[in-house]
């Protein structure tokens, strides 16, 4: 398959759906502009694409999974806005443009993130209410999976550990646990949500979760490496920031070459988990390979 074409097509569909949600659900003259600015700045759209691809891999309809895909991107974008704030990572550049608090102001950025988080669950609730009664529980499961992954048992806990341990070297087990929460949890929820909406069998759900756990950690390992070796022009954000902030990263713990080998092993494990699937899972396979080879 042509992954570049696939990702472009998926991003166009996701962007169009996101724009419709912004226009319909965020009329506020105070918040529409920052929400539009942050959410529609581009980005890889990895999490929503994974959600759609997982639904397709188990025989579901990608259109059915689009509300979940959009909600996941809203949550991801909110997390980036808050990550960039002066009280957290204090970054000036995101997705190739000024961060939300630089383009507007700190209060607007905080409220923009709050808006996107709440809008995500409004979108999920609306999808559940619009579904046939016998499918309502499907959307309750999706809401539960995403809420768990985004909160104090997932992404936010990982962010808290990341900040609390700046300058305090972690061992490999603690580093992996932090990254699986900070980055991996929402990636796993993306794949799980797609599989739930696609009515996956239990063995398919388990295999897809193993896939997602491995690519989620690999994504963060590669991200750690790119913070050292990446091109800021391609990445759309600054590099070298992890070392300056004394962040716990895989290259800091293991070195670049060992980190690279670890990422390769993770992707190999992810691909092995997909062995029970047919060619409908090829997008998931190619996304795993892309995560390893990406330069942004």
C-alpha positions in Angstrom: 0.0 0.0 0.0 1.0 3.6 -0.5 1.2 4.9 3.1 1.8 8.5 2.1 -1.4 8.6 0.1 -3.3 6.7 2.8 -2.3 9.2 5.5 -3.0 12.2 3.3 -6.5 10.9 2.5 -7.2 10.1 6.2 -5.9 13.4 7.4 -8.2 15.2 4.9 -11.2 13.4 6.2 -10.3 14.0 9.8 -9.6 17.7 9.2 -12.9 18.2 7.5 -14.7 16.5 10.4 -12.8 18.5 13.0 -13.7 21.7 11.1 -17.4 20.8 11.1 -17.3 20.2 14.9 -15.5 23.5 15.5 -18.0 25.5 13.4 -21.0 23.7 15.0 -20.0 23.4 18.6 -17.6 26.4 19.3 -19.4 29.6 18.4 -17.7 31.6 21.2 -16.1 34.8 20.0 -13.5 34.4 22.7 -12.6 30.8 22.1 -13.3 30.0 18.4 -10.1 31.6 17.1 -7.7 29.9 19.5 -9.5 26.5 19.1 -9.3 26.9 15.3 -5.6 27.9 15.5 -4.5 25.0 17.7 -6.7 22.2 16.4 -6.2 23.0 12.7 -2.5 23.6 12.7 -1.8 20.3 11.1 0.2 17.6 12.8 0.4 13.9 12.0 -3.1 13.0 13.2 -1.6 9.7 14.3 -4.1 8.9 17.0 -7.3 9.5 14.9 -5.7 7.6 12.0 -5.0 4.7 14.2 -8.6 4.7 15.5 -10.0 4.6 12.0 -7.4 2.0 10.8 -8.2 -0.3 13.8 -11.9 -0.2 13.0 -11.3 -1.1 9.4 -8.9 -3.9 10.3 -11.6 -5.7 12.2 -14.2 -5.2 9.6 -15.9 -2.1 10.9 -16.8 1.1 9.1 -14.3 3.9 9.4 -17.1 6.5 9.2 -18.6 5.0 12.4 -15.3 5.6 14.2 -14.9 9.2 13.0 -16.4 10.9 16.1 -14.0 8.9 18.3 -11.1 9.8 16.0 -11.9 13.5 16.3 -12.3 13.3 20.0 -8.9 11.7 20.4 -7.3 14.5 18.3 -9.0 17.1 20.4 -7.6 15.5 23.6 -4.2 15.2 22.1 -4.2 18.8 21.0 -5.4 20.0 24.4 -2.5 18.1 26.0 0.0 19.8 23.7 -1.4 23.3 24.5 -1.1 22.6 28.2 2.3 20.9 27.8 3.7 24.0 26.1 2.6 26.4 28.9 5.3 28.3 30.9 4.4 26.3 34.1 5.1 23.0 32.2 7.6 22.7 29.3 7.5 26.5 28.4 7.8 26.0 24.6 7.4 28.7 21.9 6.9 26.5 18.8 4.5 23.7 18.1 3.5 22.2 14.7 5.6 24.8 12.9 3.9 27.8 14.5 3.9 29.8 17.7 2.4 27.9 20.6 -1.1 28.9 21.7 0.0 30.9 24.7 2.5 32.8 22.6 0.0 33.5 19.7 -2.7 34.6 22.2 -2.0 34.7 25.9 -1.6 32.2 28.7 -5.2 32.4 29.9 -6.6 31.9 26.4 -4.3 28.9 26.0 -5.5 27.3 29.2 -9.2 27.9 28.3 -8.6 26.6 24.8 -7.2 23.4 26.1 -10.1 23.1 28.6 -12.5 23.7 25.7 -11.0 20.9 23.6 -11.1 18.4 26.4 -14.7 19.0 27.2 -15.6 19.2 23.5 -14.1 15.7 23.0 -16.5 14.1 25.5 -19.4 16.1 24.1 -18.6 14.6 20.6 -18.4 11.1 22.1 -21.7 11.6 24.0 -23.4 12.9 20.9 -22.3 9.9 18.9 -23.6 7.5 21.6 -26.9 9.3 21.7 -27.2 9.1 17.9 -26.5 5.4 17.8 -29.1 2.7 17.8 -30.1 1.7 21.4 -28.4 -1.7 21.1 -25.1 0.1 20.3 -25.2 2.6 23.1 -22.9 0.4 25.3 -20.3 0.4 22.6 -19.9 4.2 23.0 -19.9 3.9 26.8 -17.0 1.5 26.4 -15.2 4.0 24.1 -15.8 6.9 26.5 -14.5 4.8 29.4 -11.4 3.7 27.5 -10.5 7.3 26.4 -11.3 8.9 29.7 -9.2 6.3 31.5 -6.3 6.9 29.1 -6.4 10.6 29.2 -6.7 11.1 33.0 -4.9 10.4 36.2 -4.5 6.7 35.3 -2.9 7.6 32.0 -1.6 10.6 30.1 -1.9 13.2 33.0 -0.2 10.9 35.4 2.6 10.4 32.9 3.0 14.2 32.5 3.1 14.6 36.3 5.8 12.0 36.6 7.8 13.6 33.8 7.8 17.0 35.5 8.3 15.7 39.0 11.4 13.7 37.9 13.2 16.4 36.0 16.8 16.2 37.1 16.2 12.9 38.9 17.5 9.9 36.9 15.0 7.1 36.6 15.8 3.4 36.0 14.6 1.7 32.9 11.5 0.2 34.5 10.3 3.6 35.9 11.2 5.3 32.6 9.1 2.8 30.6 6.2 3.1 33.0 6.2 6.9 32.7 6.4 6.8 28.9 3.6 4.2 28.7 1.4 6.6 30.6 2.5 9.9 29.1 2.4 8.9 25.4 1.4 5.3 25.1 -1.9 5.4 27.0 -3.7 7.6 24.4 -2.2 5.7 21.5 -3.5 2.4 23.1 -6.9 4.0 23.6 -7.0 5.1 20.0 -6.5 1.6 18.7 -8.8 0.1 21.3 -11.6 2.6 20.5 -11.4 1.7 16.8 -11.5 -2.0 17.6 -14.5 -1.6 19.9 -16.5 0.4 17.4 -15.6 -2.1 14.7 -17.0 -4.9 16.9 -13.8 -6.8 17.2 -13.6 -10.3 18.6 -11.8 -10.6 22.0 -8.7 -12.1 20.5 -8.5 -9.3 18.0 -8.9 -6.7 20.8 -6.0 -8.3 22.7 -3.7 -8.5 19.7 -4.4 -4.9 18.7 -3.7 -3.8 22.3 -0.3 -5.5 22.2 0.3 -3.8 18.9 -0.7 -0.4 20.3 1.4 -0.8 23.5 4.5 -1.5 21.5 4.1 1.3 18.9 3.1 3.7 21.7 6.4 3.1 23.5 8.3 3.1 20.2 6.8 6.4 19.3 8.2 8.0 22.5 11.6 6.3 22.1 11.9 7.8 18.6 10.6 11.1 19.9 13.4 11.1 22.5 15.9 10.4 19.8 14.6 13.1 17.5 14.9 15.7 20.3 18.7 15.1 19.9 19.1 14.4 16.2 16.0 15.9 14.6 15.7 18.9 12.2 13.6 21.7 13.8 12.4 22.8 10.4 11.0 19.4 9.7 9.7 18.7 13.2 8.0 22.1 13.6 9.4 22.4 17.2 12.6 23.0 19.0 15.2 20.2 19.6 17.7 19.8 22.4 15.1 20.7 25.0 15.1 17.4 26.9 18.7 17.7 27.8 18.3 21.4 28.9 15.5 20.4 31.1 17.2 17.3 32.4 14.3 15.1 31.2 14.3 11.4 31.6 14.7 9.9 28.1 15.9 6.7 26.5 19.0 8.2 24.9 20.0 9.7 28.3 19.6 6.3 29.9 20.8 4.0 27.2 22.5 6.0 24.5 21.2 6.6 20.9 22.2 3.3 19.4 20.7 1.2 22.1 17.6 3.3 22.0 17.4 2.7 18.2 17.7 -1.1 18.7 15.0 -1.0 21.4 12.6 0.9 19.1 13.3 -1.7 16.3 12.5 -4.6 18.8 9.2 -2.8 19.8 8.1 -2.4 16.2 9.0 -6.1 15.5 6.8 -7.1 18.4 4.0 -4.8 17.2 4.1 -6.4 13.7 4.1 -9.9 15.2 0.9 -9.1 17.1 -0.9 -8.4 13.8 -0.1 -11.8 12.4 -3.7 -13.0 12.8 -5.0 -10.2 10.6 -5.4 -10.1 6.9 -4.5 -7.3 4.5 -7.1 -5.0 6.0 -4.5 -4.4 8.8 -1.8 -3.3 6.3 -2.3 0.3 7.2 -1.5 -0.5 10.9 1.6 -2.4 9.7 2.8 0.5 7.6 2.1 3.0 10.4 4.3 0.9 12.7 7.1 1.0 10.2 6.6 4.8 9.7 6.9 5.4 13.5 10.4 3.9 13.4 11.5 5.7 10.3 9.9 9.1 10.9 11.9 12.4 11.0 9.2 14.6 12.5 
